[in-house]
Amino acid sequence: MPQFTTLTSQVVVLARNDIDTDQIIPARFLKTTDKAGLGGSLFADWRYDEKGQPRGDFPLNEPRAKSAKVLLAGDNFGCGSSREHAPWALMGFGFQAVVSTSFADIFRNNALKNGLLPVAVPASAHRSLVAQLAASPAAQVTIDLASQTLRLPDGARVSFPVEAFSKTCLLEGVDELGYIERFASQIAEHERRAEGA
């Protein structure tokens, strides 16, 4: 899993509410168990027309979106089904974090387990960020996971919650299994003692 410490990036704004996982990655792309290539199918039904051509007015098709690592979404992002392909597709496109006012629980958990940071901020901070990016689309934000803060383009800092275990895994760049494997020698020693008891 990729390590996440501090990220400074431009932002793609898709501030629609209730974006569900079928919009993030439509069901027809779920046949694969491989993460590779899913970024090209991210928001496919919004991103491409009926002929498969990119829609010029969709935010992910703007040239600067290619280098953006942060997606700014509306409220209740990732609702709907539990597909893990949703964070895979977001990361496949290049996103490392999604900022919203709230996330569906299953999506948030899937994102954290795959190295995508969900940043939940108060509605007032969200509105401020939307306004700042409307005025300066190329502006950047900075996310500091250690301090759990999002710095807006105007310099304001906003705190966001992250569960402690997930934060540790992200900061160290390990998934749940990788975290457990660090204690392999202690586990083996415990098993040896238990067998001898």
C-alpha positions as CSV (number, residue, x, y, z in Angstrom):
1,M,0.0,0.0,0.0
2,P,1.4,3.5,-0.8
3,Q,2.6,5.6,2.1
4,F,0.6,8.7,2.8
5,T,2.2,11.5,4.9
6,T,1.7,15.0,3.3
7,L,0.2,15.8,0.0
8,T,0.1,19.2,-1.8
9,S,-1.9,19.2,-5.0
10,Q,-4.4,20.9,-7.3
11,V,-8.0,19.8,-6.9
12,V,-10.6,18.4,-9.3
13,V,-14.0,19.7,-8.3
14,L,-17.0,17.4,-8.6
15,A,-19.2,18.8,-5.9
16,R,-22.3,16.7,-6.5
17,N,-24.0,15.2,-3.6
18,D,-24.8,11.4,-3.2
19,I,-22.3,10.2,-5.8
20,D,-22.7,6.4,-5.5
21,T,-20.3,3.7,-6.3
22,D,-22.1,2.8,-9.6
23,Q,-21.4,6.3,-10.8
24,I,-17.8,6.1,-9.6
25,I,-17.2,2.8,-11.4
26,P,-20.2,1.4,-13.4
27,A,-21.1,-2.3,-12.8
28,R,-20.0,-3.4,-16.3
29,F,-16.4,-2.8,-15.2
30,L,-16.6,-5.0,-12.1
31,K,-15.7,-8.3,-13.9
32,T,-12.0,-7.7,-13.3
33,T,-10.2,-8.6,-10.1
34,D,-7.2,-6.6,-11.2
35,K,-6.8,-2.9,-10.3
36,A,-4.8,-2.1,-13.4
37,G,-6.6,0.1,-15.9
38,L,-9.6,0.9,-13.8
39,G,-8.7,4.6,-13.8
40,G,-9.8,4.8,-17.4
41,S,-13.3,3.7,-16.4
42,L,-13.7,6.2,-13.5
43,F,-17.0,8.0,-13.8
44,A,-17.3,6.4,-17.3
45,D,-21.0,7.3,-17.8
46,W,-20.4,11.0,-17.0
47,R,-16.9,11.2,-18.5
48,Y,-17.6,9.8,-22.0
49,D,-20.4,10.2,-24.5
50,E,-22.4,7.4,-26.2
51,K,-19.5,7.0,-28.7
52,G,-16.9,6.7,-26.0
53,Q,-15.5,10.2,-26.6
54,P,-14.5,12.4,-23.6
55,R,-17.1,15.0,-22.7
56,G,-15.3,18.4,-22.8
57,D,-17.3,19.8,-20.0
58,F,-16.6,17.0,-17.4
59,P,-14.0,18.0,-14.8
60,L,-11.8,14.9,-15.1
61,N,-11.4,15.6,-18.8
62,E,-9.8,19.0,-18.2
63,P,-6.0,19.0,-18.9
64,R,-5.1,20.0,-15.3
65,A,-7.0,17.1,-13.9
66,K,-4.3,14.7,-15.1
67,S,-1.9,16.0,-12.4
68,A,-4.5,16.6,-9.6
69,K,-4.2,14.1,-6.7
70,V,-7.3,15.4,-4.7
71,L,-10.9,15.1,-5.7
72,L,-13.4,17.5,-4.0
73,A,-16.8,15.8,-4.0
74,G,-20.2,16.7,-2.5
75,D,-21.9,15.2,0.5
76,N,-22.4,11.5,1.1
77,F,-19.7,10.4,-1.3
78,G,-19.4,6.7,-2.1
79,C,-22.9,5.7,-1.2
80,G,-24.5,2.6,-2.8
81,S,-23.0,-0.8,-3.1
82,S,-19.9,-2.0,-1.4
83,R,-17.7,-2.5,-4.4
84,E,-14.0,-2.1,-3.7
85,H,-13.5,-1.2,-7.3
86,A,-14.5,2.4,-6.5
87,P,-11.4,3.3,-4.5
88,W,-9.3,1.2,-7.0
89,A,-10.7,3.4,-9.9
90,L,-10.1,6.6,-8.1
91,M,-6.5,5.7,-7.3
92,G,-6.0,4.3,-10.8
93,F,-6.8,7.8,-12.1
94,G,-4.2,9.2,-9.8
95,F,-6.3,10.5,-6.8
96,Q,-4.7,10.0,-3.3
97,A,-7.5,11.8,-1.3
98,V,-11.1,12.7,-1.6
99,V,-12.5,15.7,0.3
100,S,-16.2,15.7,1.2
101,T,-18.5,16.6,4.0
102,S,-19.3,12.9,4.6
103,F,-18.6,9.4,3.2
104,A,-20.6,6.2,3.1
105,D,-19.1,3.9,5.8
106,I,-18.3,1.0,3.5
107,F,-16.7,3.3,0.9
108,R,-14.6,5.0,3.6
109,N,-13.4,1.7,5.0
110,N,-12.6,0.3,1.5
111,A,-10.7,3.6,0.7
112,L,-8.6,3.4,3.8
113,K,-7.7,-0.2,3.3
114,N,-6.4,0.6,-0.2
115,G,-4.5,3.8,0.6
116,L,-7.0,6.4,-0.5
117,L,-7.6,9.0,2.2
118,P,-11.2,10.2,2.8
119,V,-11.1,13.7,4.2
120,A,-14.4,14.7,5.9
121,V,-14.6,18.4,6.6
122,P,-17.4,20.6,8.0
123,A,-19.9,22.1,5.5
124,S,-18.6,25.6,6.1
125,A,-15.0,24.6,5.2
126,H,-16.4,22.7,2.1
127,R,-18.3,25.7,0.9
128,S,-15.2,27.9,1.4
129,L,-13.0,25.5,-0.6
130,V,-15.5,25.3,-3.4
131,A,-15.6,29.1,-3.6
132,Q,-11.8,29.4,-3.5
133,L,-11.4,26.9,-6.3
134,A,-14.1,28.6,-8.4
135,A,-12.1,31.8,-8.1
136,S,-8.7,30.2,-8.6
137,P,-9.1,26.7,-10.3
138,A,-5.3,26.0,-10.2
139,A,-5.0,26.7,-6.5
140,Q,-3.6,23.9,-4.3
141,V,-4.5,22.3,-1.0
142,T,-2.2,20.5,1.4
143,I,-3.2,17.5,3.4
144,D,-1.1,16.6,6.4
145,L,-2.1,13.2,7.8
146,A,0.0,13.3,10.9
147,S,-1.7,16.4,12.1
148,Q,-5.0,15.5,10.4
149,T,-5.3,18.9,8.8
150,L,-6.3,20.2,5.4
151,R,-4.9,23.6,4.5
152,L,-7.1,25.5,2.1
153,P,-5.7,27.8,-0.7
154,D,-6.3,30.9,1.6
155,G,-4.1,29.3,4.3
156,A,-7.0,28.3,6.6
157,R,-6.5,24.9,8.3
158,V,-9.3,22.5,8.9
159,S,-9.1,19.3,11.0
160,F,-10.5,16.0,9.8
161,P,-11.0,12.7,11.6
162,V,-9.1,9.5,10.9
163,E,-9.4,6.2,12.9
164,A,-6.1,5.6,14.7
165,F,-5.3,2.2,13.2
166,S,-6.0,3.3,9.6
167,K,-3.9,6.4,10.2
168,T,-0.9,4.3,11.4
169,C,-1.3,2.0,8.3
170,L,-1.3,4.9,5.9
171,L,1.6,6.7,7.5
172,E,3.7,3.5,7.4
173,G,2.5,2.4,4.0
174,V,1.2,-1.0,5.1
175,D,-2.1,-2.7,4.8
176,E,-3.8,-4.7,7.6
177,L,-1.9,-7.9,6.7
178,G,1.4,-6.0,6.4
179,Y,0.8,-4.5,9.8
180,I,0.3,-7.9,11.4
181,E,3.3,-9.4,9.6
182,R,5.5,-6.9,11.5
183,F,4.8,-8.9,14.6
184,A,5.6,-12.3,13.0
185,S,8.4,-13.1,15.4
186,Q,6.3,-12.2,18.5
187,I,3.4,-14.2,17.2
188,A,5.7,-17.2,16.6
189,E,7.1,-16.9,20.1
190,H,3.6,-16.7,21.6
191,E,2.6,-19.9,19.7
192,R,5.8,-21.7,20.9
193,R,5.0,-20.8,24.6
194,A,1.3,-21.8,24.2
195,E,2.3,-25.2,22.8
196,G,4.6,-25.7,25.7
197,A,2.1,-24.8,28.3
